[in-house]
Amino acid sequence: VRISELARATGVSVPTIKYYLREGLLPSGTPTASNQADYDVTHVERLRLLRTLREVGKVPVSRLRDLVAALERDGGTVHDVLATANDALSPTPPPDVDPRARALADDLVAEAGWNRVRPEAPDRDNLAAALQAVLGAVSTDAGRNVLRAYATAADRIGALDIASIAAGDRQSVLRRMVVGSAVFGEILSALRRLADEHHSALRFGDQDGERVR
Amino acid sequence: VRISELARATGVSVPTIKYYLREGLLPSGTPTASNQADYDVTHVERLRLLRTLREVGKVPVSRLRDLVAALERDGGTVHDVLATANDALSPTPPPDVDPRARALADDLVAEAGWNRVRPEAPDRDNLAAALQAVLGAVSTDAGRNVLRAYATAADRIGALDIASIAAGDRQSVLRRMVVGSAVFGEILSALRRLADEHHSALRFGDQDGERVR
């Protein structure tokens, strides 16, 4: 199909498609006699993937290259690709993480039994940076118990995420993994805020006695 | 203290402090004879809150106003403020959510028993927008079971979030609630990606047989 039809089929604008072509994020089409190019189902699939990553995964354009490179790389285990995808989907950690917060993050990872997480995984620093903002509160026994409960919930979800990756050819396994990591992160965030709203209404929403002074 | 000392105490730059003052996000200081103003511990606390919301909660400057208004509003239950904070911390939902995805989101909320969530909560549409990206996969029985497990994990976490809000004066309860909602969202996202990495390494990291074709 022509580029205009490709745009119609995927909901991605022609200028954006041209940008992806220039940046090597989308493979070139097959040149046709009329000084145009012909695109096929692989282009449709790649554009849908890029659109999902941008719109749902909120992946910056600058990170798309790493993800596409991981998708196209030969060899390596599925796990190598998941680690690359995770790194591309993680926020860039701040440069000045408090060593106490980082030690707490490493403790939590160890306590959860996640002994296969790379020491250099950027999410260790992302976790530490978030912990740093509430370091007083999470350094108490009660705070530590809340963190452990979070880690337990995350462990169940992580086991489920990986168990639900179905077998298939390389491209489709990797695409599902990358999309799953981005999309299910958004699903979990939205579900948590919805659960917060419900439980807050139960505890704080009705009685005058629960009004804040 | 003077504005320069306020900047040093909070790590927020003088130009940013002046911007917050102009925008009404930070109350004015007490005027002094020397055509300057004097700031106190309430200004330090507000600036720390604003910094945490910006840096950890990734709250856009344009949303800070809603949060500060919720903090300063008289009356209303703690729950009213949590709902406002959640709305300010939620991404803006896309305008064109597929009605089937929205119906699935509403089903999930109902199945989870979250009958106190407002019909107009923007996170219903945020959940729907994420579900829309994987609608084929989550419309199967297996996909539905994964979503239910996510909702169960979110329900435990939501109950925990609300249970761990300690009593206190209005400002401190609200501050902990807003910071908690932003910061613990980041903590959960980082923990999930770390758990994914661990479980992926267990399942896919070692054996040649698990290499993707």
Contacts between the chains, C-beta under 8 A, distances in Angstrom:
chain1	res1	chain2	res2	distance
A	52	B	133	4.8
A	55	B	94	7.1
A	55	B	129	8.0
A	55	B	133	7.8
A	56	B	129	6.7
A	56	B	130	5.6
A	56	B	133	4.5
A	58	B	91	7.8
A	75	B	211	7.5
A	76	B	211	7.6
A	77	B	204	5.3
A	77	B	205	5.7
A	77	B	206	7.8
A	77	B	210	6.1
A	77	B	211	5.5
A	77	B	212	7.3
A	78	B	200	7.1
A	78	B	204	4.0
A	78	B	210	6.5
A	78	B	211	7.5
A	78	B	212	5.1
A	79	B	200	4.7
A	79	B	201	5.3
A	79	B	203	7.6
A	79	B	204	4.0
A	79	B	205	3.8
A	79	B	210	7.9
A	80	B	205	7.9
A	81	B	212	7.6
A	82	B	196	6.7
A	82	B	197	6.8
A	82	B	200	4.3
A	82	B	204	7.1
A	83	B	197	6.0
A	83	B	200	7.4
A	86	B	193	5.0
A	86	B	196	6.4
A	86	B	197	5.8
A	89	B	193	7.2
A	90	B	190	7.5
A	90	B	193	6.1
A	91	B	58	7.8
A	94	B	55	7.2
A	108	B	191	7.6
A	109	B	194	6.0
A	112	B	191	7.9
A	112	B	194	7.9
A	112	B	195	7.2
A	112	B	198	7.9
A	113	B	198	7.7
A	114	B	194	5.8
A	114	B	195	6.4
A	114	B	197	7.5
A	114	B	198	3.8
A	115	B	198	7.3
A	116	B	197	7.0
A	116	B	198	4.7
A	116	B	201	3.5
A	116	B	202	6.2
A	116	B	205	6.7
A	117	B	194	5.3
A	117	B	197	5.1
A	117	B	198	5.3
A	117	B	201	7.7
A	118	B	197	7.2
A	121	B	194	6.7
A	121	B	197	6.2
A	123	B	190	4.7
A	123	B	193	4.9
A	123	B	194	5.2
A	123	B	197	7.6
A	124	B	194	7.3
A	126	B	186	7.1
A	126	B	190	4.5
A	127	B	187	6.4
A	127	B	190	4.0
A	127	B	191	6.6
A	127	B	194	6.9
A	129	B	56	6.8
A	129	B	186	7.8
A	130	B	56	5.6
A	130	B	183	5.2
A	130	B	184	7.7
A	130	B	186	4.0
A	130	B	187	4.7
A	130	B	190	6.5
A	131	B	187	6.8
A	133	B	52	4.8
A	133	B	55	7.7
A	133	B	56	4.5
A	133	B	179	6.8
A	133	B	183	4.9
A	134	B	179	6.7
A	134	B	180	7.4
A	134	B	183	5.3
A	134	B	184	7.8
A	137	B	176	7.5
A	142	B	164	6.9
A	143	B	164	7.9
A	146	B	160	6.0
A	146	B	164	5.3
A	147	B	187	7.5
A	149	B	156	7.1
A	149	B	157	7.4
A	149	B	160	5.5
A	150	B	157	6.5
A	150	B	160	7.8
A	150	B	184	7.2
A	150	B	187	6.2
A	150	B	188	5.9
A	150	B	191	5.8
A	151	B	191	5.7
A	151	B	195	7.9
A	153	B	153	4.3
A	153	B	156	5.9
A	153	B	157	5.5
A	153	B	188	7.6
A	154	B	188	6.6
A	154	B	191	3.7
A	154	B	192	4.8
A	154	B	194	7.2
A	154	B	195	4.5
A	155	B	195	5.1
A	156	B	149	7.1
A	156	B	153	5.9
A	157	B	149	7.4
A	157	B	150	6.5
A	157	B	153	5.4
A	157	B	192	5.6
A	157	B	195	6.5
A	158	B	192	6.2
A	158	B	194	7.7
A	158	B	195	2.7
A	158	B	196	4.7
A	158	B	197	8.0
A	158	B	198	6.5
A	158	B	199	4.6
A	159	B	195	7.4
A	159	B	199	5.1
A	160	B	146	5.9
A	160	B	149	5.4
A	160	B	150	7.7
A	161	B	192	7.7
A	161	B	195	7.8
A	161	B	196	5.3
A	161	B	199	7.1
A	162	B	196	6.5
A	162	B	199	4.1
A	162	B	200	5.2
A	162	B	202	7.8
A	162	B	203	5.3
A	162	B	204	7.6
A	163	B	199	7.9
A	163	B	203	7.7
A	164	B	142	6.9
A	164	B	143	7.8
A	164	B	146	5.3
A	169	B	212	7.8
A	169	B	213	6.2
A	170	B	212	4.2
A	170	B	213	5.8
A	173	B	212	5.4
A	174	B	212	7.0
A	176	B	137	7.5
A	179	B	133	6.8
A	179	B	134	6.7
A	180	B	134	7.4
A	181	B	193	7.2
A	181	B	196	6.5
A	183	B	130	5.2
A	183	B	133	4.9
A	183	B	134	5.3
A	184	B	130	7.8
A	184	B	134	7.9
A	184	B	150	7.2
A	185	B	189	5.8
A	185	B	192	6.6
A	185	B	193	7.5
A	186	B	126	7.1
A	186	B	129	7.8
A	186	B	130	4.0
A	187	B	127	6.4
A	187	B	130	4.7
A	187	B	131	6.8
A	187	B	147	7.5
A	187	B	150	6.2
A	188	B	150	5.9
A	188	B	153	7.7
A	188	B	154	6.6
A	188	B	188	6.8
A	188	B	189	7.4
A	188	B	192	6.3
A	189	B	185	5.8
A	189	B	188	7.5
A	189	B	189	6.5
A	190	B	90	7.5
A	190	B	123	4.7
A	190	B	126	4.5
A	190	B	127	4.0
A	190	B	130	6.5
A	191	B	108	7.6
A	191	B	112	7.9
A	191	B	127	6.6
A	191	B	150	5.8
A	191	B	151	5.7
A	191	B	154	3.7
A	192	B	154	4.8
A	192	B	157	5.6
A	192	B	158	6.2
A	192	B	161	7.7
A	192	B	185	6.6
A	192	B	188	6.3
A	193	B	86	5.0
A	193	B	89	7.2
A	193	B	90	6.1
A	193	B	123	4.9
A	193	B	181	7.2
A	193	B	185	7.5
A	194	B	109	6.0
A	194	B	112	7.9
A	194	B	114	5.9
A	194	B	117	5.3
A	194	B	121	6.7
A	194	B	123	5.2
A	194	B	124	7.3
A	194	B	127	6.9
A	194	B	154	7.3
A	194	B	158	7.7
A	195	B	112	7.2
A	195	B	114	6.4
A	195	B	151	7.9
A	195	B	154	4.5
A	195	B	155	5.1
A	195	B	157	6.5
A	195	B	158	2.7
A	195	B	159	7.4
A	195	B	161	7.8
A	196	B	82	6.6
A	196	B	86	6.4
A	196	B	158	4.8
A	196	B	161	5.3
A	196	B	162	6.6
A	196	B	181	6.5
A	197	B	82	6.8
A	197	B	83	6.0
A	197	B	86	5.8
A	197	B	114	7.5
A	197	B	116	7.0
A	197	B	117	5.1
A	197	B	118	7.2
A	197	B	121	6.2
A	197	B	123	7.7
A	197	B	158	8.0
A	198	B	112	7.9
A	198	B	113	7.7
A	198	B	114	3.8
A	198	B	115	7.3
A	198	B	116	4.6
A	198	B	117	5.3
A	198	B	158	6.5
A	199	B	158	4.6
A	199	B	159	5.1
A	199	B	161	7.0
A	199	B	162	4.1
A	199	B	163	7.9
A	200	B	78	7.1
A	200	B	79	4.7
A	200	B	82	4.3
A	200	B	83	7.4
A	200	B	162	5.2
A	201	B	79	5.3
A	201	B	116	3.5
A	201	B	117	7.7
A	202	B	116	6.2
A	202	B	162	7.7
A	203	B	79	7.6
A	203	B	162	5.3
A	203	B	163	7.7
A	204	B	77	5.2
A	204	B	78	4.0
A	204	B	79	4.0
A	204	B	82	7.1
A	204	B	162	7.6
A	205	B	77	5.7
A	205	B	79	3.8
A	205	B	80	7.9
A	205	B	116	6.7
A	206	B	77	7.8
A	210	B	77	6.1
A	210	B	78	6.6
A	210	B	79	7.9
A	211	B	75	7.5
A	211	B	76	7.5
A	211	B	77	5.4
A	211	B	78	7.4
A	212	B	77	7.3
A	212	B	78	5.1
A	212	B	81	7.7
A	212	B	169	7.7
A	212	B	170	4.1
A	212	B	173	5.4
A	212	B	174	7.0
A	213	B	169	6.2
A	213	B	170	5.9
